[in-house]
Amino acid sequence: MAGVCVVGAGYVGLATAVCLAELGHSVSCVEIEQRRLSLLRHGCAPIREPGLEEALKRLSRAARLRFTGSHTDALAGVSFTVLAVNTPAGSRGETDTSFVEDALRAIGNHIPRGSVLLLKSTVPPGTGDAIAAKMAPRAVDVVSNPEFLRQGSALEDFMRPDRIVIGGDSEAAMRAVQRLYSGIRAPVYYCSRRSAEMAKYTANAFLAARISLINEVAGICESTGADINEVSAIIGADRRIGPAFLGAGLGWGGSCLPKDLTALIDTASRYGRSHDMLEAVYRVNIGQRELACRHLALAGVGREDPSVAVLGLAFKPNTGDIRGSPALEIIAHLLEDGFRVTAHDPAAIDEAKSALPNIRYCSDAYSAARGSDAVLLATEWETYRTLDWNRIRRLMRGNTIVDGRNLLDGSGLTEAGFNYVAFGKPVANRSKGDAERVRPIAEPVAAGGGSNGNSATRATEKQR
Ligand SMILES: NC(=O)c1ccc[n+]([C@@H]2O[C@H](COP(=O)([O-])OP(=O)(O)OC[C@H]3O[C@@H](n4cnc5c(N)ncnc54)[C@H](O)[C@@H]3O)[C@@H](O)[C@H]2O)c1
């Protein structure tokens, strides 16, 4: 069993630290954010992930996992260092590698000679090679080991990955990394560092593309009278396609897909390569948010003090993370258009408050809906499926519900008196000429890496 230092105690760093300790390694995790560190030292999880807090307490008690604010302390005697710091989008959509550079400076003179440095942070192709050149005088081998876990099931995904990717140029170091993971059953791919780095960006671009494609098709379904849920189920049964990432609605978001897509566009443009498809994927996604705003705007037409209740702030269920959340982008847009906004989320309210202080946060969906002209269901939390919608209807001033995740029973809600709006369902009585009334949320990403159009997300990232 090995000594491992994990740098960064976020979603990826904590999952890595806990799971490697679970596999029997002795793990020290270094974190620079004081509040987060203090919570971790008391055995409390600073983020919401199933199973995390229980594992933190148990492994810390067993002295297999510890947390520190000192890089020197964390690195003492380890054979592996895992870099898991954040790599947010820069102002032009490029990858901001400054956290990686800071972390490398912090570990620089203390990383043990002859040890292996694993890069789990998502970084542009070529970054690992550059780091390897810098580490060579210390005889540290650098391996690109991208992470593919999903927030909301991070520990489970880490322990049961679809594959383990090990990119490097030293057979001995790559084998050592494979041994680090022994106990996890998954195909292992040996490749160059650059292929490992590209594979990570490509995977996220591909996932985003699937959703944008289905959303574009959803628009065609609305006009042709087809139902996108039925279409998705049918094409998802095709083994060449598969059922995941085929849900129509507000589109993709989160801490990774938006920034990784713009980063790939930036990389393509720096090498003078085409990125037309990647840009289209991005534009279609913005269009989905605009579509939601359009339906909500109609609900407010002619109303004094128009208001919208937003159900769901996290970018997806089972996480408190609001980075890249469609809900936040839409709320920012509604506020600019003079709407009053109330909101509920089972887990993300504390995080949302710092990014969007000017809305009213409610402890349940019913209080959020009270007096509103429209409800937007933005995150598919299971609890929203079973709400008493008749009660919500009575509490609202208007009757529009925009189901941004195609989650609810549309015919039941229509019978209950709602003006139910979903994505990719046949258009019955909606006016088709309203598109022109809506101004765009953001300019499409520019060639050469434009803004990711998400000021709320960037603001949050800076605060972290
Ligand atoms: N979140 C995901 O689902 C996911 C999945 C796969 C890959 N990734 C990639 O993994 C990386 C980390 O993502 P995340 O979501 O865990 O980020 P995060 O923001 O949740 O966590 C990063 C942590 O690193 C800490 N940190 C920053 N600089 C540090 C330093 N010098 N020393 C010690 N700690 C430092 C931060 O304070 C923060 O707690 C990113 O490159 C991301 O793209 C994320």
The ligand as an SDF file (V2000), in Angstrom:
LIG
                    3D

 44 48  0  0  0  0  0  0  0  0999 V2000
  -16.4890   18.1220  -10.7840 N   0  0  0  0  0  0  0  0  0  0  0  0
  -16.5000   17.1100  -11.6450 C   0  0  0  0  0  0  0  0  0  0  0  0
  -17.5140   16.4480  -11.8160 O   0  0  0  0  0  0  0  0  0  0  0  0
  -15.2600   16.7590  -12.4100 C   0  0  0  0  0  0  0  0  0  0  0  0
  -15.2160   15.5450  -13.0970 C   0  0  0  0  0  0  0  0  0  0  0  0
  -14.0640   15.2300  -13.7940 C   0  0  0  0  0  0  0  0  0  0  0  0
  -12.9950   16.1060  -13.8400 C   0  0  0  0  0  0  0  0  0  0  0  0
  -13.0760   17.2970  -13.1900 N   0  0  0  0  0  0  0  0  0  0  0  0
  -11.9100   18.1780  -13.2260 C   0  0  0  0  0  0  0  0  0  0  0  0
  -11.2090   17.9960  -11.9930 O   0  0  0  0  0  0  0  0  0  0  0  0
  -10.6490   19.2380  -11.5500 C   0  0  0  0  0  0  0  0  0  0  0  0
  -11.1930   19.5780  -10.1730 C   0  0  0  0  0  0  0  0  0  0  0  0
  -12.5860   19.7640  -10.2780 O   0  0  0  0  0  0  0  0  0  0  0  0
  -13.4960   19.9050   -8.9850 P   0  0  0  0  0  0  0  0  0  0  0  0
  -14.9010   19.9550   -9.4680 O   0  0  0  0  0  0  0  0  0  0  0  0
  -13.1050   18.8960   -7.9900 O   0  0  0  0  0  0  0  0  0  0  0  0
  -13.0500   21.3520   -8.4830 O   0  0  0  0  0  0  0  0  0  0  0  0
  -13.4330   22.0540   -7.1090 P   0  0  0  0  0  0  0  0  0  0  0  0
  -13.4780   23.4920   -7.3940 O   0  0  0  0  0  0  0  0  0  0  0  0
  -14.6340   21.3750   -6.5230 O   0  0  0  0  0  0  0  0  0  0  0  0
  -12.2070   21.7050   -6.1600 O   0  0  0  0  0  0  0  0  0  0  0  0
  -10.9210   22.1640   -6.3400 C   0  0  0  0  0  0  0  0  0  0  0  0
  -10.3040   22.3470   -4.9620 C   0  0  0  0  0  0  0  0  0  0  0  0
   -8.9180   22.6010   -5.0950 O   0  0  0  0  0  0  0  0  0  0  0  0
   -8.5530   23.5530   -4.1070 C   0  0  0  0  0  0  0  0  0  0  0  0
   -7.2770   24.1650   -4.4660 N   0  0  0  0  0  0  0  0  0  0  0  0
   -7.0240   25.0910   -5.4210 C   0  0  0  0  0  0  0  0  0  0  0  0
   -5.7130   25.3720   -5.4640 N   0  0  0  0  0  0  0  0  0  0  0  0
   -5.1150   24.6060   -4.5170 C   0  0  0  0  0  0  0  0  0  0  0  0
   -3.7750   24.4490   -4.0810 C   0  0  0  0  0  0  0  0  0  0  0  0
   -2.7670   25.1550   -4.6300 N   0  0  0  0  0  0  0  0  0  0  0  0
   -3.5120   23.5800   -3.0870 N   0  0  0  0  0  0  0  0  0  0  0  0
   -4.5170   22.8670   -2.4980 C   0  0  0  0  0  0  0  0  0  0  0  0
   -5.8210   22.9770   -2.8790 N   0  0  0  0  0  0  0  0  0  0  0  0
   -6.1140   23.8330   -3.8700 C   0  0  0  0  0  0  0  0  0  0  0  0
   -9.7220   24.5050   -4.0960 C   0  0  0  0  0  0  0  0  0  0  0  0
   -9.7440   25.2900   -2.9220 O   0  0  0  0  0  0  0  0  0  0  0  0
  -10.8920   23.5290   -4.2010 C   0  0  0  0  0  0  0  0  0  0  0  0
  -11.3270   23.0950   -2.9280 O   0  0  0  0  0  0  0  0  0  0  0  0
  -11.0070   20.2640  -12.6200 C   0  0  0  0  0  0  0  0  0  0  0  0
   -9.9620   20.3480  -13.5380 O   0  0  0  0  0  0  0  0  0  0  0  0
  -12.2420   19.6480  -13.2910 C   0  0  0  0  0  0  0  0  0  0  0  0
  -12.3810   20.0870  -14.6190 O   0  0  0  0  0  0  0  0  0  0  0  0
  -14.1800   17.6370  -12.4580 C   0  0  0  0  0  0  0  0  0  0  0  0
  1  2  1  0
  2  3  2  0
  2  4  1  0
  4  5  1  0
  4 44  2  0
  5  6  2  0
  6  7  1  0
  7  8  2  0
  8  9  1  0
  8 44  1  0
  9 10  1  0
  9 42  1  0
 10 11  1  0
 11 12  1  0
 11 40  1  0
 12 13  1  0
 13 14  1  0
 14 15  2  0
 14 16  1  0
 14 17  1  0
 17 18  1  0
 18 19  2  0
 18 20  1  0
 18 21  1  0
 21 22  1  0
 22 23  1  0
 23 24  1  0
 23 38  1  0
 24 25  1  0
 25 26  1  0
 25 36  1  0
 26 27  1  0
 26 35  1  0
 27 28  2  0
 28 29  1  0
 29 30  1  0
 29 35  2  0
 30 31  1  0
 30 32  2  0
 32 33  1  0
 33 34  2  0
 34 35  1  0
 36 37  1  0
 36 38  1  0
 38 39  1  0
 40 41  1  0
 40 42  1  0
 42 43  1  0
M  CHG  2   8   1  16  -1
M  END
$$$$
